[in-house]
Amino acid sequence: MTAKILMIQGTSSGSGKTTIVTVLCRIFADRGYKVAPFKSQNMSNYAYKTKDFEISRAQAIQAIAARCEITPDLNPILLKPLGNYYSNVYLNGKIFKKMHASEYYQKFVKTQGLNIATKSLKSLQKNYELIILEGAGSPTEINLEKSDIANMKMAEIANSSVLLITDVDRGGSFASIVGTMSLLDKRYQKLIKGFIINKFRGDINILKPGFKKIKEITKRSVLGIIPMIDFTLPEEDSLGGKAKNITWNKKNLDKIENDIEKLSKLVNSNLNIREIEKMIN
């Protein structure tokens, strides 16, 4: 079995990548796909721990949504920040070493990191029909491009269709879409197949002139507008100041399951899933 690949990248941190990947895992699982999430490298102090391994909490929740086994391959590299540019680096669920950012990005990523991530992705491809990848931050942090193994390098290796998500509630979404596209190398631009507008509140008709202009400039369409909604899924990190540790007990797992179901119904009705499904087939 060689899985098909879909990747979600964002115009910024906090755009909604983690939540959309979670929801798409559930939507495609409900459509009969054997699905798994994947994030090559994650930076978070919020982890899912067993006696044998530790990965990012976000990928564990995505696995719950996908109804797949939680394994280290879902998040082969986890960075747990310590401060002063140092992080504890976990590889394949095990602590590797404490590393300074300069050592990690200038040496480790280029010599070992990409290989470790690729090996985990290939392992998942053998066992699943669809892998939904999550990027990190923005794919156009041009000062970090050579050491970025979470975005376009991974999409290129996987030959993945990429959807770009943006947070319209922050303002500047159309500019961020066009700016992201213009800063990408042409070989990476080809991988982006469409856009998702996230966290919208108000009259959708107000946005439609913007959609037309975006299509004229990028030759790609907006595939959905996801409304702003309150939910209690644990956040990935402390960007919004709301992230907290959770206990993996039945009560919390039931809450997570309820939120996944609630969000999947909302997204399913506001996103062109049929068009996205064509991209992966």
Contacts in CASP RR format, 6 or more apart in sequence:
PFRMAT RR
TARGET T0000
AUTHOR 0000-0000-0000
METHOD contacts of the structure
MODEL  1
MTAKILMIQGTSSGSGKTTIVTVLCRIFADRGYKVAPFKSQNMSNYAYKT
KDFEISRAQAIQAIAARCEITPDLNPILLKPLGNYYSNVYLNGKIFKKMH
ASEYYQKFVKTQGLNIATKSLKSLQKNYELIILEGAGSPTEINLEKSDIA
NMKMAEIANSSVLLITDVDRGGSFASIVGTMSLLDKRYQKLIKGFIINKF
RGDINILKPGFKKIKEITKRSVLGIIPMIDFTLPEEDSLGGKAKNITWNK
KNLDKIENDIEKLSKLVNSNLNIREIEKMIN
1 125 0 8 1.000
1 126 0 8 1.000
1 127 0 8 1.000
1 128 0 8 1.000
1 129 0 8 1.000
2 125 0 8 1.000
2 126 0 8 1.000
3 36 0 8 1.000
3 124 0 8 1.000
3 125 0 8 1.000
3 126 0 8 1.000
3 127 0 8 1.000
3 128 0 8 1.000
3 129 0 8 1.000
3 130 0 8 1.000
3 131 0 8 1.000
4 129 0 8 1.000
4 130 0 8 1.000
4 131 0 8 1.000
4 280 0 8 1.000
4 281 0 8 1.000
5 125 0 8 1.000
5 130 0 8 1.000
5 131 0 8 1.000
5 132 0 8 1.000
5 133 0 8 1.000
5 158 0 8 1.000
5 159 0 8 1.000
5 160 0 8 1.000
5 161 0 8 1.000
5 280 0 8 1.000
6 24 0 8 1.000
6 130 0 8 1.000
6 131 0 8 1.000
6 132 0 8 1.000
6 133 0 8 1.000
6 160 0 8 1.000
6 161 0 8 1.000
6 163 0 8 1.000
6 276 0 8 1.000
6 279 0 8 1.000
6 280 0 8 1.000
7 132 0 8 1.000
7 133 0 8 1.000
7 134 0 8 1.000
7 135 0 8 1.000
7 154 0 8 1.000
7 155 0 8 1.000
7 158 0 8 1.000
7 160 0 8 1.000
7 161 0 8 1.000
7 162 0 8 1.000
7 163 0 8 1.000
7 191 0 8 1.000
8 17 0 8 1.000
8 20 0 8 1.000
8 21 0 8 1.000
8 24 0 8 1.000
8 132 0 8 1.000
8 133 0 8 1.000
8 134 0 8 1.000
8 135 0 8 1.000
8 162 0 8 1.000
8 163 0 8 1.000
8 165 0 8 1.000
8 196 0 8 1.000
9 17 0 8 1.000
9 135 0 8 1.000
9 138 0 8 1.000
9 139 0 8 1.000
9 151 0 8 1.000
9 152 0 8 1.000
9 155 0 8 1.000
9 162 0 8 1.000
9 163 0 8 1.000
9 164 0 8 1.000
9 165 0 8 1.000
9 192 0 8 1.000
10 16 0 8 1.000
10 17 0 8 1.000
10 135 0 8 1.000
10 137 0 8 1.000
10 138 0 8 1.000
10 139 0 8 1.000
10 164 0 8 1.000
10 165 0 8 1.000
10 166 0 8 1.000
10 180 0 8 1.000
11 138 0 8 1.000
11 164 0 8 1.000
11 165 0 8 1.000
11 166 0 8 1.000
11 167 0 8 1.000
11 173 0 8 1.000
11 176 0 8 1.000
11 177 0 8 1.000
11 180 0 8 1.000
12 137 0 8 1.000
12 138 0 8 1.000
12 166 0 8 1.000
12 167 0 8 1.000
12 170 0 8 1.000
12 176 0 8 1.000
13 136 0 8 1.000
13 137 0 8 1.000
13 138 0 8 1.000
13 239 0 8 1.000
14 137 0 8 1.000
14 167 0 8 1.000
14 239 0 8 1.000
14 240 0 8 1.000
15 137 0 8 1.000
15 165 0 8 1.000
15 166 0 8 1.000
15 167 0 8 1.000
15 198 0 8 1.000
16 165 0 8 1.000
16 167 0 8 1.000
16 198 0 8 1.000
16 199 0 8 1.000
17 134 0 8 1.000
17 135 0 8 1.000
17 136 0 8 1.000
17 137 0 8 1.000
17 165 0 8 1.000
18 58 0 8 1.000
18 62 0 8 1.000
18 134 0 8 1.000
18 235 0 8 1.000
18 236 0 8 1.000
19 231 0 8 1.000
19 233 0 8 1.000
19 263 0 8 1.000
20 165 0 8 1.000
20 196 0 8 1.000
20 198 0 8 1.000
20 226 0 8 1.000
20 267 0 8 1.000
21 37 0 8 1.000
21 62 0 8 1.000
21 132 0 8 1.000
21 133 0 8 1.000
21 134 0 8 1.000
22 37 0 8 1.000
22 58 0 8 1.000
22 61 0 8 1.000
22 62 0 8 1.000
22 65 0 8 1.000
22 233 0 8 1.000
22 260 0 8 1.000
22 263 0 8 1.000
23 65 0 8 1.000
23 260 0 8 1.000
23 263 0 8 1.000
23 264 0 8 1.000
23 267 0 8 1.000
24 132 0 8 1.000
24 267 0 8 1.000
24 276 0 8 1.000
25 35 0 8 1.000
25 36 0 8 1.000
25 37 0 8 1.000
25 62 0 8 1.000
25 63 0 8 1.000
25 65 0 8 1.000
25 66 0 8 1.000
25 132 0 8 1.000
26 65 0 8 1.000
26 66 0 8 1.000
26 67 0 8 1.000
26 260 0 8 1.000
26 261 0 8 1.000
26 263 0 8 1.000
26 264 0 8 1.000
27 264 0 8 1.000
27 267 0 8 1.000
27 268 0 8 1.000
27 273 0 8 1.000
28 35 0 8 1.000
28 66 0 8 1.000
28 130 0 8 1.000
28 132 0 8 1.000
28 277 0 8 1.000
29 35 0 8 1.000
29 65 0 8 1.000
29 66 0 8 1.000
29 67 0 8 1.000
30 264 0 8 1.000
31 277 0 8 1.000
33 129 0 8 1.000
33 130 0 8 1.000
34 68 0 8 1.000
34 127 0 8 1.000
34 128 0 8 1.000
34 129 0 8 1.000
34 130 0 8 1.000
35 66 0 8 1.000
35 67 0 8 1.000
35 68 0 8 1.000
35 128 0 8 1.000
35 129 0 8 1.000
35 130 0 8 1.000
35 131 0 8 1.000
35 132 0 8 1.000
36 63 0 8 1.000
36 66 0 8 1.000
36 68 0 8 1.000
36 74 0 8 1.000
36 124 0 8 1.000
36 127 0 8 1.000
36 128 0 8 1.000
36 130 0 8 1.000
36 131 0 8 1.000
36 132 0 8 1.000
37 59 0 8 1.000
37 62 0 8 1.000
37 63 0 8 1.000
37 65 0 8 1.000
37 66 0 8 1.000
37 68 0 8 1.000
37 74 0 8 1.000
37 131 0 8 1.000
37 132 0 8 1.000
37 133 0 8 1.000
37 134 0 8 1.000
38 59 0 8 1.000
38 73 0 8 1.000
38 74 0 8 1.000
38 75 0 8 1.000
38 120 0 8 1.000
38 121 0 8 1.000
38 124 0 8 1.000
38 131 0 8 1.000
38 132 0 8 1.000
38 133 0 8 1.000
38 134 0 8 1.000
39 56 0 8 1.000
39 58 0 8 1.000
39 59 0 8 1.000
39 74 0 8 1.000
39 75 0 8 1.000
39 133 0 8 1.000
39 134 0 8 1.000
39 135 0 8 1.000
39 136 0 8 1.000
39 150 0 8 1.000
40 75 0 8 1.000
40 76 0 8 1.000
40 77 0 8 1.000
40 117 0 8 1.000
40 120 0 8 1.000
40 121 0 8 1.000
40 133 0 8 1.000
40 135 0 8 1.000
40 149 0 8 1.000
40 150 0 8 1.000
40 154 0 8 1.000
41 76 0 8 1.000
41 77 0 8 1.000
41 78 0 8 1.000
41 79 0 8 1.000
41 113 0 8 1.000
41 117 0 8 1.000
41 136 0 8 1.000
41 149 0 8 1.000
41 150 0 8 1.000
42 55 0 8 1.000
42 56 0 8 1.000
42 58 0 8 1.000
42 59 0 8 1.000
42 75 0 8 1.000
42 77 0 8 1.000
42 78 0 8 1.000
42 79 0 8 1.000
42 136 0 8 1.000
42 150 0 8 1.000
42 236 0 8 1.000
43 78 0 8 1.000
43 79 0 8 1.000
43 80 0 8 1.000
43 81 0 8 1.000
43 87 0 8 1.000
43 136 0 8 1.000
43 237 0 8 1.000
44 56 0 8 1.000
44 57 0 8 1.000
44 58 0 8 1.000
44 78 0 8 1.000
44 79 0 8 1.000
44 80 0 8 1.000
44 236 0 8 1.000
44 237 0 8 1.000
45 80 0 8 1.000
45 81 0 8 1.000
45 237 0 8 1.000
45 238 0 8 1.000
46 56 0 8 1.000
46 57 0 8 1.000
46 58 0 8 1.000
46 234 0 8 1.000
46 236 0 8 1.000
46 237 0 8 1.000
46 243 0 8 1.000
46 245 0 8 1.000
47 54 0 8 1.000
47 55 0 8 1.000
47 56 0 8 1.000
47 57 0 8 1.000
47 78 0 8 1.000
47 80 0 8 1.000
48 54 0 8 1.000
48 55 0 8 1.000
48 56 0 8 1.000
48 57 0 8 1.000
48 59 0 8 1.000
48 60 0 8 1.000
48 70 0 8 1.000
48 248 0 8 1.000
50 70 0 8 1.000
53 71 0 8 1.000
53 72 0 8 1.000
53 92 0 8 1.000
53 93 0 8 1.000
53 94 0 8 1.000
54 78 0 8 1.000
54 90 0 8 1.000
54 93 0 8 1.000
54 94 0 8 1.000
54 95 0 8 1.000
55 70 0 8 1.000
55 72 0 8 1.000
55 74 0 8 1.000
55 75 0 8 1.000
55 78 0 8 1.000
55 90 0 8 1.000
55 93 0 8 1.000
56 75 0 8 1.000
56 78 0 8 1.000
56 236 0 8 1.000
57 234 0 8 1.000
57 236 0 8 1.000
57 246 0 8 1.000
58 75 0 8 1.000
58 134 0 8 1.000
58 236 0 8 1.000
59 70 0 8 1.000
59 74 0 8 1.000
59 75 0 8 1.000
59 134 0 8 1.000
60 70 0 8 1.000
60 74 0 8 1.000
61 233 0 8 1.000
61 234 0 8 1.000
61 256 0 8 1.000
61 260 0 8 1.000
62 74 0 8 1.000
62 132 0 8 1.000
62 134 0 8 1.000
63 69 0 8 1.000
63 70 0 8 1.000
63 74 0 8 1.000
64 70 0 8 1.000
64 253 0 8 1.000
64 256 0 8 1.000
64 257 0 8 1.000
64 260 0 8 1.000
65 260 0 8 1.000
65 264 0 8 1.000
66 132 0 8 1.000
68 128 0 8 1.000
72 92 0 8 1.000
72 93 0 8 1.000
72 94 0 8 1.000
72 120 0 8 1.000
73 92 0 8 1.000
73 120 0 8 1.000
73 121 0 8 1.000
73 123 0 8 1.000
73 124 0 8 1.000
74 120 0 8 1.000
74 124 0 8 1.000
75 93 0 8 1.000
76 91 0 8 1.000
76 92 0 8 1.000
76 93 0 8 1.000
76 116 0 8 1.000
76 117 0 8 1.000
76 119 0 8 1.000
76 120 0 8 1.000
77 89 0 8 1.000
77 90 0 8 1.000
77 91 0 8 1.000
77 113 0 8 1.000
77 116 0 8 1.000
77 117 0 8 1.000
77 149 0 8 1.000
78 89 0 8 1.000
78 90 0 8 1.000
78 93 0 8 1.000
79 87 0 8 1.000
79 88 0 8 1.000
79 89 0 8 1.000
79 90 0 8 1.000
79 104 0 8 1.000
80 87 0 8 1.000
80 88 0 8 1.000
80 90 0 8 1.000
81 87 0 8 1.000
82 88 0 8 1.000
82 98 0 8 1.000
85 100 0 8 1.000
85 101 0 8 1.000
85 102 0 8 1.000
86 98 0 8 1.000
86 99 0 8 1.000
86 100 0 8 1.000
86 101 0 8 1.000
87 98 0 8 1.000
87 99 0 8 1.000
87 101 0 8 1.000
87 104 0 8 1.000
88 95 0 8 1.000
88 97 0 8 1.000
88 98 0 8 1.000
88 99 0 8 1.000
89 95 0 8 1.000
89 96 0 8 1.000
89 97 0 8 1.000
89 98 0 8 1.000
89 99 0 8 1.000
89 104 0 8 1.000
89 108 0 8 1.000
90 96 0 8 1.000
91 116 0 8 1.000
92 116 0 8 1.000
92 120 0 8 1.000
99 108 0 8 1.000
105 144 0 8 1.000
105 147 0 8 1.000
106 147 0 8 1.000
109 147 0 8 1.000
109 149 0 8 1.000
110 146 0 8 1.000
110 147 0 8 1.000
113 149 0 8 1.000
114 149 0 8 1.000
114 153 0 8 1.000
117 149 0 8 1.000
117 154 0 8 1.000
118 154 0 8 1.000
118 157 0 8 1.000
121 131 0 8 1.000
121 133 0 8 1.000
121 154 0 8 1.000
121 157 0 8 1.000
121 158 0 8 1.000
124 131 0 8 1.000
125 131 0 8 1.000
130 280 0 8 1.000
131 158 0 8 1.000
133 154 0 8 1.000
133 155 0 8 1.000
133 158 0 8 1.000
133 160 0 8 1.000
135 150 0 8 1.000
135 151 0 8 1.000
135 154 0 8 1.000
136 148 0 8 1.000
136 150 0 8 1.000
136 151 0 8 1.000
137 150 0 8 1.000
137 151 0 8 1.000
138 151 0 8 1.000
138 180 0 8 1.000
139 148 0 8 1.000
139 151 0 8 1.000
139 152 0 8 1.000
139 180 0 8 1.000
139 184 0 8 1.000
139 188 0 8 1.000
140 179 0 8 1.000
140 180 0 8 1.000
140 183 0 8 1.000
140 184 0 8 1.000
141 148 0 8 1.000
142 183 0 8 1.000
152 162 0 8 1.000
152 184 0 8 1.000
152 185 0 8 1.000
152 188 0 8 1.000
152 191 0 8 1.000
154 160 0 8 1.000
155 162 0 8 1.000
155 188 0 8 1.000
155 191 0 8 1.000
156 187 0 8 1.000
156 188 0 8 1.000
156 191 0 8 1.000
160 191 0 8 1.000
161 191 0 8 1.000
161 193 0 8 1.000
161 279 0 8 1.000
161 280 0 8 1.000
162 191 0 8 1.000
162 192 0 8 1.000
162 193 0 8 1.000
163 192 0 8 1.000
163 193 0 8 1.000
163 194 0 8 1.000
163 195 0 8 1.000
163 196 0 8 1.000
163 223 0 8 1.000
163 276 0 8 1.000
164 177 0 8 1.000
164 180 0 8 1.000
164 181 0 8 1.000
164 192 0 8 1.000
164 194 0 8 1.000
164 195 0 8 1.000
164 196 0 8 1.000
165 195 0 8 1.000
165 196 0 8 1.000
165 197 0 8 1.000
165 198 0 8 1.000
166 173 0 8 1.000
166 176 0 8 1.000
166 177 0 8 1.000
166 195 0 8 1.000
166 196 0 8 1.000
166 197 0 8 1.000
166 198 0 8 1.000
167 173 0 8 1.000
167 198 0 8 1.000
167 199 0 8 1.000
168 197 0 8 1.000
168 198 0 8 1.000
168 199 0 8 1.000
168 200 0 8 1.000
168 207 0 8 1.000
168 225 0 8 1.000
169 198 0 8 1.000
169 199 0 8 1.000
169 200 0 8 1.000
169 201 0 8 1.000
169 228 0 8 1.000
170 199 0 8 1.000
173 197 0 8 1.000
174 210 0 8 1.000
174 213 0 8 1.000
174 214 0 8 1.000
177 195 0 8 1.000
177 214 0 8 1.000
177 218 0 8 1.000
178 214 0 8 1.000
178 217 0 8 1.000
178 218 0 8 1.000
181 189 0 8 1.000
181 192 0 8 1.000
181 217 0 8 1.000
181 218 0 8 1.000
184 192 0 8 1.000
192 220 0 8 1.000
193 220 0 8 1.000
193 279 0 8 1.000
194 220 0 8 1.000
194 221 0 8 1.000
194 222 0 8 1.000
194 223 0 8 1.000
195 214 0 8 1.000
195 218 0 8 1.000
195 220 0 8 1.000
195 221 0 8 1.000
195 222 0 8 1.000
195 223 0 8 1.000
195 224 0 8 1.000
196 222 0 8 1.000
196 223 0 8 1.000
196 224 0 8 1.000
196 225 0 8 1.000
196 226 0 8 1.000
196 271 0 8 1.000
197 207 0 8 1.000
197 222 0 8 1.000
197 224 0 8 1.000
197 225 0 8 1.000
197 226 0 8 1.000
198 226 0 8 1.000
199 226 0 8 1.000
199 227 0 8 1.000
199 228 0 8 1.000
200 207 0 8 1.000
200 225 0 8 1.000
200 226 0 8 1.000
200 227 0 8 1.000
200 228 0 8 1.000
201 227 0 8 1.000
201 228 0 8 1.000
204 225 0 8 1.000
207 225 0 8 1.000
211 221 0 8 1.000
211 222 0 8 1.000
214 220 0 8 1.000
214 221 0 8 1.000
214 222 0 8 1.000
215 221 0 8 1.000
215 222 0 8 1.000
223 271 0 8 1.000
223 272 0 8 1.000
223 275 0 8 1.000
223 276 0 8 1.000
224 270 0 8 1.000
224 271 0 8 1.000
224 272 0 8 1.000
225 270 0 8 1.000
226 266 0 8 1.000
226 267 0 8 1.000
226 270 0 8 1.000
226 271 0 8 1.000
227 266 0 8 1.000
227 270 0 8 1.000
229 263 0 8 1.000
229 266 0 8 1.000
231 259 0 8 1.000
231 262 0 8 1.000
231 263 0 8 1.000
232 255 0 8 1.000
232 259 0 8 1.000
233 256 0 8 1.000
233 259 0 8 1.000
233 260 0 8 1.000
233 263 0 8 1.000
234 243 0 8 1.000
234 244 0 8 1.000
234 246 0 8 1.000
234 256 0 8 1.000
235 241 0 8 1.000
235 242 0 8 1.000
235 243 0 8 1.000
236 243 0 8 1.000
237 243 0 8 1.000
246 252 0 8 1.000
END
